[in-house]
Amino acid sequence: MPPTQEVACENDDCFLDMFENHYTYDVPDEYGIDELVCPVCEGSDLRAIEL
């Protein structure tokens, strides 16, 4: 199964607390949270939620 990652938005002005990102099987190894933005506020102050 392709990897998933839960991500929290750290922007105090954003009403979204977290979202889940679903990757495809061919996601590059060097791809990480730094390439993502919040889908609501479009900010890049994101934190990976470790399970």
C-alpha positions as CSV (number, residue, x, y, z in Angstrom):
1,M,0.0,0.0,0.0
2,P,1.4,3.5,-0.8
3,P,2.5,5.6,2.1
4,T,0.3,8.2,3.8
5,Q,1.4,11.0,6.1
6,E,-0.6,13.0,8.6
7,V,0.4,16.7,8.6
8,A,-0.5,19.5,11.0
9,C,-0.8,23.1,10.0
10,E,1.0,25.3,12.6
11,N,-0.4,28.6,11.4
12,D,-2.4,30.1,14.3
13,D,-4.7,32.0,11.8
14,C,-5.7,28.8,10.0
15,F,-8.8,26.8,11.0
16,L,-7.4,23.5,9.6
17,D,-5.7,21.5,12.3
18,M,-4.5,18.6,10.3
19,F,-4.8,16.7,7.0
20,E,-3.7,13.4,5.6
21,N,-1.5,13.2,2.5
22,H,-1.8,10.1,0.3
23,Y,1.2,9.3,-1.9
24,T,1.5,7.1,-5.0
25,Y,3.7,4.1,-5.2
26,D,6.3,6.0,-7.2
27,V,6.9,8.9,-4.8
28,P,10.6,9.9,-4.9
29,D,12.7,9.2,-1.8
30,E,13.8,12.8,-1.5
31,Y,10.2,14.2,-1.5
32,G,9.2,15.4,1.9
33,I,7.0,17.7,3.9
34,D,9.0,20.8,2.7
35,E,7.3,20.5,-0.7
36,L,3.7,20.6,0.8
37,V,1.5,23.6,1.6
38,C,-1.6,23.8,3.7
39,P,-4.7,23.2,1.5
40,V,-6.6,26.0,3.4
41,C,-4.2,28.8,4.1
42,E,-1.5,27.8,1.6
43,G,1.1,28.3,4.3
44,S,4.2,26.2,4.6
45,D,4.4,26.1,8.4
46,L,3.7,22.3,8.6
47,R,4.6,19.6,10.9
48,A,4.5,15.8,10.3
49,I,2.5,13.9,12.9
50,E,4.3,10.8,13.9
51,L,2.2,7.8,14.8
